[in-house]
Amino acid sequence: MKRLLENVHIFSKLSDAELDLVIGICKPETKAPGEKIVEQNSTGKDVFIVDEGSIEVYVEVDGSDKTIVFLGHGQLFGEMALLDQGQRSASGRAGKGGCTIVRIDNDDFKNLCEENPKIGYSVMKHFAMDLAFKLRHMNLTSA
Amino acid sequence: MSDENITYKISYVVEGGGHPGAIINSDDYPAPGDLVTFDGNNYVVTDVQELMPPIGDFGFLHASCKIASDS
């Protein structure tokens, strides 16, 4: 688990002791190929990290699914709902080979950040950078 | 350009458009000719560029790729 978190950008500046605190709220899950992880417009706020395989992120357009990105090892999924408390902006399902992911409960995550401001500051700073990188990717794929 | 202490956050964009691509972290700097798998297919890397300046132990790359002929 620690090796995975070291590969996740939002946790990259945390000490070993701080990473151990994060590990304490991580719940590993295995998903079968195509298994739904989150539903667009739902109210769940958990955050997910991809360990192995990929998550297919997609939105519904005119009644059909439109894939917007595949997220592989070390990527965050679901962080927007955690940040703005809004509904899920996209759906996510396991890629064709299935995936192993880590689920972080929204309340556990907020409590950890509030009890450990250094963790909170570092994570929130890197959340913004992670979103910027995803936007750059979207710009490249839609060009 | 590879550094054993760096994690590379890589934006893979499939040549020709029409594919959403993938974002994957890797300990290895990708190089043209490397194979990467996503969406159930193998892709071969054709070009690699720095997308953002490196920050700390992270590098941010854009890799163009095309579907491998044997997938």
Backbone of each chain as ProteinMPNN parsed JSONL, in Angstrom:
{"seq_chain_A": "MKRLLENVHIFSKLSDAELDLVIGICKPETKAPGEKIVEQNSTGKDVFIVDEGSIEVYVEVDGSDKTIVFLGHGQLFGEMALLDQGQRSASGRAGKGGCTIVRIDNDDFKNLCEENPKIGYSVMKHFAMDLAFKLRHMNLTSA", "coords_chain_A": {"N_chain_A": [[0.831, -1.213, 0.0], [1.962, 1.247, 0.806], [3.824, 1.694, -1.194], [2.174, 2.157, -3.404], [0.857, 4.547, -2.594], [3.014, 6.283, -2.486], [3.374, 6.661, -5.128], [1.313, 8.242, -5.839], [0.391, 11.427, -6.698], [-0.782, 13.385, -4.972], [-0.044, 12.586, -2.476], [2.639, 12.77, -2.385], [4.397, 14.364, -0.962], [4.333, 13.624, 1.644], [5.416, 12.426, 4.842], [6.794, 9.262, 6.041], [5.419, 8.577, 8.366], [3.123, 10.116, 8.103], [2.081, 9.026, 5.774], [1.428, 6.543, 6.77], [-0.774, 7.198, 8.316], [-2.582, 7.864, 6.333], [-2.778, 5.41, 5.041], [-4.184, 4.073, 6.951], [-6.841, 4.757, 6.49], [-7.475, 3.726, 4.096], [-9.167, 1.568, 1.874], [-8.813, -1.35, 0.263], [-10.087, -2.576, -2.84], [-11.355, -4.935, -5.201], [-12.302, -4.953, -8.574], [-14.433, -6.342, -11.016], [-14.142, -6.787, -14.617], [-15.695, -4.088, -16.214], [-17.322, -3.516, -14.067], [-19.358, -1.321, -12.23], [-18.29, 1.616, -10.577], [-18.698, 4.269, -9.692], [-21.606, 6.343, -10.114], [-22.703, 8.671, -12.471], [-24.013, 11.816, -11.502], [-24.776, 10.901, -9.034], [-24.645, 10.979, -5.397], [-22.446, 10.177, -3.925], [-19.293, 10.573, -2.252], [-16.814, 9.463, -1.919], [-13.309, 8.963, -2.497], [-11.213, 7.542, -5.003], [-8.384, 5.5, -5.736], [-6.405, 4.28, -8.321], [-4.861, 1.175, -8.449], [-4.003, -1.294, -9.823], [-4.641, -2.153, -13.264], [-7.335, -0.384, -14.867], [-9.583, 2.455, -14.617], [-12.432, 3.228, -16.418], [-13.58, 6.263, -17.34], [-16.587, 7.91, -17.861], [-19.263, 9.716, -19.476], [-22.777, 10.33, -19.794], [-24.169, 10.943, -22.894], [-26.681, 12.115, -24.774], [-28.083, 9.734, -24.291], [-26.194, 7.777, -24.701], [-23.092, 6.212, -23.706], [-20.173, 8.086, -23.292], [-16.816, 7.79, -23.377], [-14.365, 9.455, -21.491], [-11.817, 9.378, -20.457], [-9.212, 7.039, -19.643], [-8.14, 5.915, -16.563], [-5.201, 5.008, -15.043], [-2.682, 3.256, -13.11], [-1.985, 4.792, -10.019], [-3.664, 6.958, -10.293], [-6.131, 9.39, -9.343], [-9.628, 9.221, -8.704], [-12.829, 10.639, -8.59], [-12.409, 12.836, -7.015], [-13.443, 15.379, -7.439], [-16.082, 15.555, -6.457], [-15.582, 15.346, -3.787], [-14.24, 17.704, -3.317], [-16.026, 19.81, -4.085], [-18.448, 19.051, -3.105], [-20.517, 18.457, -4.75], [-22.69, 16.68, -7.094], [-21.693, 13.568, -8.616], [-19.673, 14.073, -11.406], [-19.148, 12.415, -13.463], [-19.376, 9.011, -14.576], [-17.846, 5.933, -13.475], [-16.207, 2.924, -14.296], [-14.771, -0.363, -13.986], [-12.018, -1.124, -16.102], [-11.459, -3.121, -19.11], [-9.864, -5.229, -18.266], [-10.499, -5.453, -15.637], [-9.898, -4.158, -12.299], [-7.842, -3.161, -9.52], [-8.464, -1.179, -6.775], [-8.236, 1.572, -4.449], [-10.32, 2.649, -1.938], [-11.201, 5.673, -0.422], [-12.888, 6.886, 2.236], [-15.026, 9.694, 2.302], [-15.638, 11.169, 4.709], [-13.739, 10.127, 6.495], [-11.45, 11.006, 5.215], [-11.685, 13.8, 5.266], [-11.66, 14.204, 8.027], [-9.087, 13.299, 8.646], [-7.533, 15.227, 7.319], [-8.301, 17.54, 8.673], [-7.455, 17.028, 11.248], [-4.799, 16.852, 10.87], [-3.244, 19.294, 9.763], [-1.002, 19.778, 8.09], [-0.952, 17.595, 6.403], [-3.43, 18.011, 5.219], [-3.045, 20.506, 3.92], [-1.01, 19.875, 2.06], [-2.214, 17.836, 0.555], [-4.5, 19.127, -0.528], [-3.298, 21.132, -2.066], [-2.008, 19.586, -3.976], [-4.162, 18.317, -5.088], [-5.244, 20.311, -6.729], [-3.232, 20.57, -8.638], [-3.352, 18.057, -9.757], [-5.862, 18.08, -10.948], [-5.361, 20.079, -12.827], [-3.553, 18.778, -14.483], [-5.171, 16.771, -15.532], [-6.946, 18.371, -16.989], [-5.2, 19.374, -18.914], [-4.644, 17.018, -20.248], [-7.196, 16.436, -21.279], [-7.454, 18.605, -23.008], [-5.535, 17.968, -24.894], [-6.513, 15.575, -25.968], [-8.854, 16.386, -27.089], [-8.168, 18.064, -29.055]], "CA_chain_A": [[0.0, 0.0, 0.0], [2.795, 2.441, 0.866], [4.437, 1.902, -2.515], [1.154, 2.79, -4.246], [0.618, 5.933, -2.187], [4.181, 7.076, -2.875], [3.229, 6.93, -6.565], [0.156, 9.116, -6.036], [0.956, 12.765, -6.589], [-1.273, 14.184, -3.839], [0.595, 12.128, -1.234], [4.071, 12.646, -2.651], [5.218, 15.144, -0.036], [4.068, 13.196, 3.016], [6.422, 11.597, 5.501], [6.366, 7.878, 6.251], [4.415, 8.547, 9.44], [1.887, 10.673, 7.554], [1.545, 8.022, 4.857], [0.794, 5.492, 7.584], [-2.106, 7.683, 8.697], [-3.437, 7.739, 5.141], [-3.014, 3.973, 4.836], [-5.19, 3.657, 7.927], [-8.212, 5.011, 6.025], [-7.596, 3.16, 2.737], [-9.85, 0.276, 1.792], [-8.596, -1.954, -1.064], [-11.216, -3.278, -3.463], [-11.103, -5.494, -6.535], [-13.484, -4.809, -9.416], [-14.464, -7.171, -12.219], [-14.233, -5.978, -15.836], [-16.955, -3.404, -16.464], [-18.097, -3.277, -12.838], [-19.568, 0.099, -11.946], [-17.659, 2.105, -9.348], [-19.562, 5.381, -9.298], [-22.636, 6.693, -11.092], [-22.848, 10.105, -12.741], [-25.115, 12.522, -10.833], [-25.044, 10.365, -7.701], [-24.172, 11.883, -4.343], [-21.298, 9.637, -3.209], [-18.156, 11.5, -2.218], [-15.559, 8.762, -1.68], [-12.248, 9.134, -3.492], [-10.629, 6.264, -5.388], [-7.042, 5.511, -6.334], [-6.194, 3.074, -9.114], [-3.601, 0.476, -8.211], [-3.722, -2.089, -11.023], [-5.704, -2.056, -14.254], [-7.762, 0.986, -15.142], [-10.982, 2.868, -14.517], [-12.948, 3.949, -17.576], [-14.414, 7.385, -16.903], [-17.468, 8.217, -18.976], [-20.466, 10.51, -19.21], [-23.881, 10.002, -20.693], [-24.46, 11.985, -23.883], [-27.806, 11.715, -25.646], [-28.468, 8.352, -24.053], [-25.082, 6.847, -24.923], [-21.911, 6.45, -22.885], [-19.006, 8.639, -23.975], [-15.626, 7.668, -22.53], [-13.571, 10.688, -21.539], [-10.405, 9.054, -20.17], [-8.902, 5.84, -18.854], [-7.221, 6.262, -15.483], [-4.43, 3.84, -14.634], [-1.961, 3.212, -11.834], [-1.627, 6.018, -9.327], [-4.565, 8.083, -10.586], [-7.284, 9.666, -8.485], [-10.936, 9.325, -9.347], [-13.884, 11.013, -7.653], [-11.978, 13.909, -6.12], [-14.228, 16.615, -7.618], [-17.229, 15.547, -5.545], [-15.063, 15.603, -2.443], [-13.849, 19.107, -3.217], [-17.117, 20.793, -4.183], [-19.653, 18.487, -2.479], [-21.553, 18.318, -5.76], [-22.946, 15.33, -7.588], [-20.638, 13.012, -9.462], [-19.716, 14.668, -12.74], [-18.963, 11.358, -14.455], [-19.425, 7.641, -14.062], [-16.596, 5.186, -13.599], [-16.304, 1.469, -14.202], [-13.495, -1.045, -14.192], [-11.653, -1.357, -17.493], [-11.706, -4.458, -19.644], [-9.122, -6.228, -17.51], [-10.783, -5.297, -14.218], [-8.938, -3.275, -11.636], [-7.788, -3.082, -8.07], [-8.508, 0.231, -6.405], [-8.307, 1.886, -3.026], [-11.392, 3.593, -1.643], [-11.016, 6.49, 0.78], [-14.163, 7.465, 2.647], [-15.022, 11.152, 2.337], [-15.565, 11.674, 6.083], [-12.427, 9.751, 7.037], [-10.436, 11.844, 4.58], [-11.811, 15.165, 5.794], [-11.205, 14.183, 9.418], [-7.624, 13.187, 8.652], [-6.961, 16.508, 6.911], [-8.552, 18.541, 9.716], [-6.647, 16.697, 12.424], [-3.39, 16.958, 10.469], [-3.283, 20.374, 8.756], [0.074, 19.667, 7.106], [-1.44, 16.645, 5.396], [-4.515, 18.662, 4.501], [-2.511, 21.516, 3.007], [-0.278, 19.23, 0.965], [-3.152, 17.106, -0.3], [-5.336, 20.061, -1.282], [-2.433, 21.776, -3.065], [-1.741, 18.653, -5.07], [-5.442, 18.092, -5.776], [-5.367, 21.318, -7.788], [-2.285, 20.23, -9.707], [-3.848, 16.847, -10.41], [-6.945, 18.501, -11.838], [-4.761, 20.805, -13.947], [-2.973, 17.796, -15.403], [-6.281, 16.135, -16.251], [-7.436, 19.332, -17.98], [-4.245, 19.399, -20.026], [-4.865, 15.786, -21.02], [-8.443, 16.604, -22.033], [-7.201, 19.536, -24.11], [-4.763, 17.267, -25.924], [-7.314, 14.549, -26.639], [-9.97, 16.993, -27.814], [-7.624, 18.973, -30.085]], "C_chain_A": [[0.869, 1.269, 0.0], [3.419, 2.748, -0.482], [3.441, 2.58, -3.466], [1.009, 4.262, -3.883], [1.799, 6.838, -2.526], [4.125, 7.454, -4.355], [2.034, 7.822, -6.876], [0.58, 10.547, -5.728], [0.495, 13.509, -5.34], [-0.631, 13.763, -2.513], [2.12, 12.19, -1.307], [4.944, 13.398, -1.661], [5.045, 14.708, 1.421], [5.2, 12.325, 3.544], [5.895, 10.168, 5.642], [5.266, 7.8, 7.311], [3.07, 9.073, 8.934], [1.239, 9.695, 6.56], [0.857, 6.891, 5.623], [-0.607, 5.913, 8.028], [-3.072, 7.559, 7.525], [-3.776, 6.266, 4.903], [-4.126, 3.477, 5.76], [-6.622, 3.88, 7.486], [-8.444, 4.464, 4.615], [-8.243, 1.786, 2.78], [-9.654, -0.313, 0.393], [-9.834, -2.683, -1.545], [-10.772, -3.804, -4.82], [-12.393, -5.44, -7.335], [-13.349, -5.673, -10.664], [-14.546, -6.267, -13.458], [-15.625, -5.383, -16.029], [-17.777, -3.091, -15.231], [-18.154, -1.791, -12.51], [-18.936, 0.468, -10.602], [-18.415, 3.321, -8.818], [-20.504, 5.7, -10.46], [-22.698, 8.209, -11.248], [-24.118, 10.633, -12.077], [-25.511, 11.914, -9.49], [-24.375, 11.264, -6.662], [-22.979, 11.331, -3.559], [-20.105, 10.563, -3.293], [-16.835, 10.793, -1.892], [-14.588, 9.038, -2.821], [-11.618, 7.767, -3.759], [-9.237, 6.475, -5.983], [-6.875, 4.196, -7.08], [-4.84, 2.468, -8.764], [-3.209, -0.297, -9.465], [-4.919, -2.006, -11.975], [-6.099, -0.606, -14.468], [-9.238, 1.177, -14.837], [-11.328, 3.608, -15.798], [-13.901, 5.019, -17.068], [-15.28, 7.815, -18.089], [-18.665, 9.047, -18.514], [-21.547, 10.075, -20.189], [-24.156, 11.205, -21.596], [-25.547, 11.463, -24.814], [-28.126, 10.232, -25.521], [-27.375, 7.33, -24.278], [-23.911, 7.21, -24.015], [-20.776, 6.997, -23.749], [-17.82, 8.584, -23.023], [-14.796, 8.928, -22.645], [-12.113, 10.468, -21.159], [-10.341, 7.685, -19.494], [-7.867, 6.247, -17.81], [-6.528, 5.001, -14.993], [-3.719, 4.038, -13.314], [-1.642, 4.607, -11.287], [-2.575, 7.18, -9.524], [-5.711, 8.158, -9.585], [-8.558, 9.673, -9.313], [-11.948, 9.692, -8.272], [-13.549, 12.186, -6.77], [-12.816, 15.178, -6.276], [-15.399, 16.682, -6.652], [-16.785, 15.8, -4.112], [-14.764, 17.085, -2.262], [-15.047, 20.039, -3.18], [-18.441, 20.29, -3.614], [-20.802, 18.334, -3.473], [-21.779, 16.87, -6.145], [-21.759, 14.864, -8.435], [-20.765, 13.575, -10.874], [-19.566, 13.625, -13.838], [-19.147, 10.015, -13.764], [-18.056, 7.0, -14.209], [-16.847, 3.702, -13.459], [-14.929, 0.869, -14.464], [-13.265, -1.259, -15.679], [-11.796, -2.826, -17.864], [-10.973, -5.555, -18.882], [-9.468, -6.228, -16.028], [-9.772, -4.36, -13.584], [-8.933, -3.521, -10.135], [-7.658, -1.605, -7.722], [-8.452, 0.353, -4.889], [-9.408, 2.919, -2.857], [-11.052, 4.361, -0.362], [-12.332, 7.181, 1.076], [-14.036, 8.982, 2.811], [-14.863, 11.685, 3.767], [-14.223, 11.34, 6.736], [-11.343, 10.689, 6.507], [-10.481, 13.267, 5.123], [-11.324, 15.224, 7.239], [-9.68, 14.132, 9.502], [-6.985, 14.533, 8.323], [-7.154, 17.578, 7.995], [-7.702, 18.287, 10.95], [-5.155, 16.851, 12.146], [-3.276, 18.016, 9.365], [-2.172, 20.286, 7.716], [-0.319, 18.693, 5.997], [-2.511, 17.319, 4.549], [-4.012, 19.672, 3.491], [-1.851, 20.872, 1.793], [-1.234, 18.54, -0.009], [-3.98, 18.07, -1.146], [-4.536, 20.79, -2.361], [-2.243, 20.851, -4.267], [-3.022, 18.221, -5.785], [-5.554, 19.042, -6.97], [-4.442, 20.99, -8.952], [-2.752, 19.003, -10.474], [-4.969, 17.194, -11.386], [-6.404, 19.259, -13.046], [-4.181, 19.834, -14.968], [-4.075, 17.111, -16.205], [-6.85, 17.077, -17.31], [-6.507, 19.401, -19.176], [-4.42, 18.164, -20.905], [-6.118, 15.924, -21.875], [-8.229, 17.541, -23.225], [-6.464, 18.848, -25.249], [-5.631, 16.269, -26.684], [-8.476, 15.148, -27.424], [-9.494, 17.926, -28.917], [-7.855, 18.423, -31.486]], "O_chain_A": [[0.57, 2.236, -0.7], [3.534, 3.909, -0.874], [3.813, 3.466, -4.236], [1.035, 5.126, -4.759], [1.615, 8.019, -2.821], [4.741, 8.431, -4.784], [1.77, 8.126, -8.039], [1.066, 10.842, -4.636], [1.296, 14.198, -4.707], [-0.677, 14.512, -1.537], [2.81, 11.721, -0.402], [6.13, 13.091, -1.538], [5.561, 15.361, 2.328], [5.848, 11.592, 2.797], [4.719, 9.895, 5.399], [4.303, 7.047, 7.165], [2.014, 8.548, 9.287], [0.017, 9.557, 6.513], [-0.16, 6.354, 5.183], [-1.515, 5.085, 8.105], [-4.235, 7.196, 7.702], [-4.919, 5.924, 4.603], [-4.901, 2.588, 5.407], [-7.537, 3.268, 8.037], [-9.489, 4.712, 4.013], [-7.906, 0.95, 3.618], [-10.26, 0.167, -0.565], [-10.538, -3.325, -0.766], [-9.933, -3.208, -5.496], [-13.452, -5.83, -6.844], [-12.288, -5.727, -11.287], [-14.97, -5.116, -13.359], [-16.62, -6.107, -16.009], [-18.829, -2.46, -15.336], [-17.137, -1.098, -12.513], [-19.038, -0.274, -9.625], [-18.734, 3.391, -7.631], [-20.235, 5.374, -11.616], [-22.741, 8.938, -10.257], [-25.16, 9.978, -12.092], [-26.477, 12.361, -8.871], [-23.637, 12.187, -7.004], [-22.54, 11.971, -2.603], [-19.924, 11.261, -4.291], [-15.837, 11.459, -1.617], [-14.99, 9.309, -3.953], [-11.504, 6.94, -2.855], [-8.959, 7.482, -6.635], [-7.166, 3.128, -6.544], [-3.813, 3.147, -8.779], [-2.199, 0.01, -10.097], [-6.057, -1.815, -11.546], [-5.288, 0.298, -14.272], [-10.025, 0.231, -14.802], [-10.603, 4.511, -16.215], [-14.913, 4.71, -16.438], [-14.771, 8.054, -19.184], [-19.019, 9.072, -17.335], [-21.269, 9.531, -21.258], [-24.349, 12.326, -21.126], [-25.347, 10.493, -25.545], [-28.405, 9.558, -26.513], [-27.594, 6.137, -24.07], [-23.758, 8.361, -23.608], [-20.458, 6.442, -24.801], [-17.815, 9.249, -21.986], [-14.546, 9.421, -23.745], [-11.258, 11.285, -21.502], [-11.298, 7.243, -18.859], [-6.845, 6.851, -18.137], [-7.18, 4.044, -14.578], [-4.103, 4.88, -12.503], [-1.112, 5.469, -11.988], [-2.342, 8.268, -8.998], [-6.188, 7.15, -9.063], [-8.56, 10.081, -10.475], [-11.932, 9.131, -7.176], [-14.314, 12.514, -5.863], [-12.896, 15.976, -5.342], [-15.683, 17.739, -6.088], [-17.517, 16.392, -3.32], [-15.0, 17.653, -1.195], [-15.102, 20.952, -2.355], [-19.441, 21.008, -3.633], [-21.942, 18.105, -3.068], [-21.154, 15.957, -5.606], [-20.945, 15.663, -8.898], [-21.846, 13.552, -11.462], [-19.825, 13.909, -15.008], [-19.081, 9.905, -12.539], [-17.214, 7.47, -14.975], [-17.615, 3.273, -12.597], [-14.055, 1.49, -15.068], [-14.201, -1.54, -16.427], [-12.196, -3.657, -17.05], [-11.427, -6.699, -18.86], [-8.818, -6.915, -15.24], [-8.891, -3.831, -14.263], [-9.901, -4.026, -9.566], [-6.848, -0.881, -8.3], [-8.599, -0.626, -4.157], [-9.428, 3.939, -3.547], [-10.667, 3.771, 0.647], [-12.83, 7.965, 0.268], [-13.067, 9.481, 3.384], [-14.034, 12.563, 4.006], [-13.644, 12.167, 7.441], [-10.447, 11.108, 7.24], [-9.443, 13.867, 5.405], [-10.655, 16.179, 7.634], [-9.064, 14.822, 10.314], [-6.014, 14.938, 8.963], [-6.279, 18.418, 8.207], [-7.278, 19.228, 11.621], [-4.35, 16.967, 13.07], [-3.218, 17.682, 8.182], [-2.378, 20.68, 6.568], [-0.057, 18.929, 4.817], [-2.506, 17.217, 3.322], [-4.475, 19.708, 2.351], [-2.096, 21.266, 0.653], [-1.087, 18.644, -1.227], [-4.144, 17.857, -2.347], [-5.048, 21.035, -3.453], [-2.308, 21.282, -5.418], [-2.981, 17.809, -6.944], [-5.91, 18.631, -8.074], [-4.827, 21.118, -10.114], [-2.574, 18.914, -11.689], [-5.022, 16.676, -12.501], [-6.913, 19.109, -14.156], [-4.305, 20.045, -16.174], [-3.934, 16.896, -17.409], [-7.2, 16.638, -18.406], [-6.96, 19.477, -20.318], [-4.355, 18.241, -22.131], [-6.111, 15.574, -23.055], [-8.755, 17.305, -24.312], [-6.73, 19.11, -26.422], [-5.503, 16.131, -27.9], [-9.023, 14.503, -28.318], [-10.305, 18.512, -29.634], [-7.464, 19.053, -32.469]]}, "seq_chain_B": "MSDENITYKISYVVEGGGHPGAIINSDDYPAPGDLVTFDGNNYVVTDVQELMPPIGDFGFLHASCKIASDS", "coords_chain_B": {"N_chain_B": [[17.334, 10.69, -19.445], [15.896, 9.491, -17.545], [15.202, 8.911, -14.111], [15.78, 7.161, -11.217], [14.428, 7.83, -8.931], [12.198, 9.222, -9.55], [8.722, 9.592, -10.146], [6.713, 9.248, -12.954], [4.089, 11.019, -14.301], [1.931, 10.322, -16.75], [0.417, 11.443, -19.668], [-1.245, 9.801, -22.016], [-1.854, 10.037, -25.374], [-3.744, 9.044, -28.074], [-2.803, 8.729, -31.396], [-4.361, 10.362, -34.153], [-6.762, 11.021, -33.104], [-10.118, 10.854, -31.645], [-9.999, 9.019, -29.636], [-10.1, 8.668, -26.111], [-7.734, 8.461, -24.672], [-5.305, 7.981, -21.997], [-4.344, 8.277, -18.544], [-1.583, 7.552, -16.692], [0.55, 6.575, -14.059], [4.043, 6.018, -13.784], [7.117, 4.402, -12.93], [9.031, 4.447, -14.776], [10.604, 6.248, -17.381], [8.925, 6.883, -20.325], [9.643, 5.697, -23.641], [9.996, 6.149, -27.194], [8.682, 3.428, -28.981], [8.189, 1.861, -26.809], [5.759, -0.288, -25.237], [2.429, 0.194, -24.139], [-0.434, -0.567, -22.185], [-3.86, -0.039, -22.305], [-7.429, 0.331, -22.094], [-7.876, -2.225, -22.904], [-6.225, -2.717, -25.032], [-3.031, -2.877, -26.732], [-0.649, -0.314, -27.056], [1.769, 1.487, -28.919], [4.378, 3.612, -28.051], [5.073, 6.694, -29.592], [6.127, 9.225, -29.388], [7.497, 11.456, -26.978], [6.976, 14.086, -24.718], [7.697, 16.796, -22.462], [5.138, 17.797, -20.361], [4.529, 19.477, -18.254], [6.717, 21.344, -16.112], [8.975, 19.389, -14.064], [8.107, 18.607, -10.679], [9.312, 18.373, -7.533], [9.507, 15.004, -6.765], [8.171, 14.226, -8.988], [7.509, 13.834, -12.447], [6.027, 15.241, -15.369], [4.479, 14.167, -18.139], [3.742, 14.047, -21.68], [2.723, 11.628, -23.843], [2.631, 10.543, -27.108], [0.899, 7.991, -28.889], [0.224, 4.98, -30.738], [-2.032, 2.419, -31.87], [-0.844, -0.847, -31.323], [0.346, -3.04, -33.813], [-0.046, -5.738, -33.427], [-2.129, -6.064, -31.68]], "CA_chain_B": [[16.361, 11.543, -18.787], [15.245, 8.738, -16.498], [15.763, 9.001, -12.764], [15.131, 6.073, -10.49], [13.63, 8.338, -7.822], [11.092, 10.021, -10.064], [7.516, 8.978, -10.684], [6.253, 9.995, -14.119], [2.656, 11.061, -14.551], [1.993, 10.347, -18.214], [-0.809, 11.604, -20.452], [-1.12, 9.088, -23.288], [-2.814, 10.499, -26.373], [-3.691, 8.157, -29.234], [-2.722, 9.476, -32.654], [-5.517, 10.301, -35.038], [-7.949, 11.521, -32.42], [-11.246, 9.941, -31.495], [-9.806, 8.134, -28.483], [-9.914, 9.524, -24.939], [-6.407, 8.338, -24.088], [-5.193, 7.471, -20.627], [-3.347, 8.878, -17.642], [-1.008, 6.443, -15.918], [1.828, 6.863, -13.426], [5.043, 4.982, -14.006], [8.471, 4.67, -12.432], [9.941, 4.45, -15.928], [10.404, 7.275, -18.421], [8.566, 6.171, -21.556], [10.475, 5.996, -24.81], [9.4, 5.658, -28.438], [8.826, 1.983, -29.15], [7.645, 1.167, -25.632], [4.353, -0.68, -25.295], [1.601, 0.499, -22.973], [-1.745, -1.196, -22.336], [-5.061, 0.512, -21.682], [-8.621, 0.097, -22.911], [-7.817, -3.585, -23.417], [-5.382, -2.788, -26.233], [-1.638, -2.467, -26.622], [-0.282, 0.855, -27.851], [3.203, 1.716, -28.985], [4.703, 5.03, -27.864], [5.734, 7.254, -30.774], [6.803, 10.487, -29.069], [7.343, 11.843, -25.572], [7.328, 15.475, -24.434], [7.392, 17.256, -21.108], [3.882, 18.552, -20.381], [4.706, 20.499, -17.234], [8.029, 21.152, -15.484], [8.925, 18.464, -12.93], [7.944, 19.186, -9.343], [9.723, 17.375, -6.551], [9.833, 13.682, -7.295], [7.227, 13.893, -10.052], [7.64, 14.389, -13.776], [4.708, 15.315, -16.022], [4.809, 13.916, -19.529], [2.739, 13.758, -22.701], [3.231, 10.619, -24.77], [1.783, 10.141, -28.23], [0.995, 6.552, -29.121], [-0.702, 4.431, -31.733], [-2.343, 1.041, -31.536], [0.182, -1.777, -31.791], [-0.181, -3.813, -34.943], [-0.37, -7.112, -33.049], [-3.194, -6.135, -30.673]], "C_chain_B": [[15.694, 10.819, -17.623], [15.962, 8.913, -15.167], [15.029, 7.998, -11.908], [14.256, 6.558, -9.35], [12.389, 9.095, -8.269], [9.923, 9.137, -10.488], [7.027, 9.858, -11.836], [4.743, 9.866, -14.254], [2.505, 11.297, -16.046], [0.592, 10.444, -18.812], [-0.587, 10.93, -21.8], [-2.237, 9.54, -24.235], [-2.643, 9.648, -27.628], [-3.741, 8.986, -30.516], [-4.003, 9.303, -33.478], [-6.797, 10.795, -34.404], [-9.029, 10.461, -32.284], [-11.101, 8.957, -30.368], [-9.515, 9.009, -27.268], [-8.539, 9.437, -24.304], [-6.451, 7.878, -22.645], [-4.179, 8.293, -19.851], [-2.873, 7.773, -16.712], [0.306, 6.916, -15.303], [2.781, 5.697, -13.65], [6.365, 5.39, -13.389], [9.459, 4.828, -13.587], [9.582, 5.56, -16.91], [10.061, 6.557, -19.72], [9.468, 6.595, -22.713], [9.758, 5.5, -26.058], [9.704, 4.173, -28.639], [8.309, 1.195, -27.964], [6.177, 0.806, -25.856], [3.654, -0.28, -24.011], [0.213, -0.074, -23.249], [-2.803, -0.393, -21.597], [-6.231, 0.274, -22.62], [-8.584, -1.286, -23.557], [-6.968, -3.752, -24.662], [-3.946, -2.414, -25.894], [-1.386, -1.292, -27.564], [1.231, 1.003, -27.819], [3.462, 3.219, -28.917], [5.475, 5.529, -29.082], [6.504, 8.533, -30.462], [6.528, 10.834, -27.611], [7.791, 13.289, -25.392], [6.998, 15.796, -22.984], [6.146, 18.134, -21.168], [3.914, 19.706, -19.392], [6.102, 20.297, -16.648], [7.919, 20.175, -14.31], [8.807, 19.216, -11.612], [8.289, 18.101, -8.338], [10.105, 16.079, -7.222], [8.892, 13.266, -8.42], [7.572, 14.605, -11.36], [6.301, 14.292, -14.483], [4.913, 15.277, -17.534], [3.564, 13.738, -20.393], [3.36, 12.773, -23.679], [2.198, 10.377, -25.865], [1.954, 8.646, -28.437], [0.018, 6.148, -30.216], [-0.918, 2.961, -31.411], [-1.283, 0.125, -32.135], [-0.424, -2.714, -32.829], [-0.603, -5.214, -34.551], [-1.487, -7.2, -32.03], [-4.556, -6.198, -31.33]], "O_chain_B": [[15.01, 11.44, -16.809], [17.185, 9.045, -15.119], [13.798, 7.982, -11.874], [13.428, 5.801, -8.843], [11.613, 9.559, -7.433], [10.104, 8.085, -11.1], [6.94, 11.078, -11.695], [4.194, 8.766, -14.313], [2.902, 12.345, -16.557], [-0.293, 9.644, -18.507], [0.172, 11.43, -22.631], [-3.42, 9.429, -23.913], [-1.546, 9.543, -28.176], [-4.615, 9.835, -30.688], [-4.626, 8.241, -33.488], [-7.806, 10.971, -35.087], [-8.879, 9.329, -32.742], [-11.99, 8.133, -30.152], [-8.769, 9.984, -27.37], [-8.206, 10.274, -23.465], [-7.486, 7.446, -22.139], [-3.283, 8.916, -20.421], [-3.675, 7.137, -16.029], [1.091, 7.59, -15.969], [2.367, 4.539, -13.699], [6.696, 6.574, -13.329], [10.584, 5.288, -13.393], [8.412, 5.78, -17.225], [10.829, 5.708, -20.172], [9.981, 7.713, -22.744], [8.995, 4.537, -25.992], [10.842, 3.731, -28.483], [8.02, 0.004, -28.081], [5.452, 1.501, -26.569], [4.218, -0.401, -22.924], [-0.26, -0.071, -24.386], [-2.659, -0.102, -20.409], [-6.037, 0.04, -23.813], [-9.176, -1.503, -24.614], [-6.984, -4.814, -25.285], [-3.68, -1.729, -24.906], [-1.845, -1.277, -28.706], [1.883, 0.687, -26.824], [2.84, 3.999, -29.637], [6.409, 4.876, -29.548], [7.432, 8.889, -31.187], [5.456, 10.539, -27.081], [8.863, 13.673, -25.861], [6.144, 15.162, -22.364], [6.097, 19.099, -21.931], [3.386, 20.784, -19.666], [6.622, 19.182, -16.684], [6.891, 20.133, -13.634], [9.338, 20.315, -11.455], [7.651, 17.049, -8.292], [10.929, 16.058, -8.136], [8.822, 12.087, -8.769], [7.88, 15.796, -11.383], [5.526, 13.37, -14.229], [5.444, 16.213, -18.131], [2.499, 13.341, -19.921], [4.401, 13.052, -24.273], [1.044, 10.049, -25.588], [3.028, 8.097, -28.189], [-0.895, 6.896, -30.564], [-0.086, 2.333, -30.756], [-0.876, 0.286, -33.285], [-1.58, -3.121, -32.714], [-1.418, -5.831, -35.237], [-1.784, -8.293, -31.547], [-5.573, -6.261, -30.639]]}, "name": "protein", "num_of_chains": 2, "seq": "MKRLLENVHIFSKLSDAELDLVIGICKPETKAPGEKIVEQNSTGKDVFIVDEGSIEVYVEVDGSDKTIVFLGHGQLFGEMALLDQGQRSASGRAGKGGCTIVRIDNDDFKNLCEENPKIGYSVMKHFAMDLAFKLRHMNLTSAMSDENITYKISYVVEGGGHPGAIINSDDYPAPGDLVTFDGNNYVVTDVQELMPPIGDFGFLHASCKIASDS"}
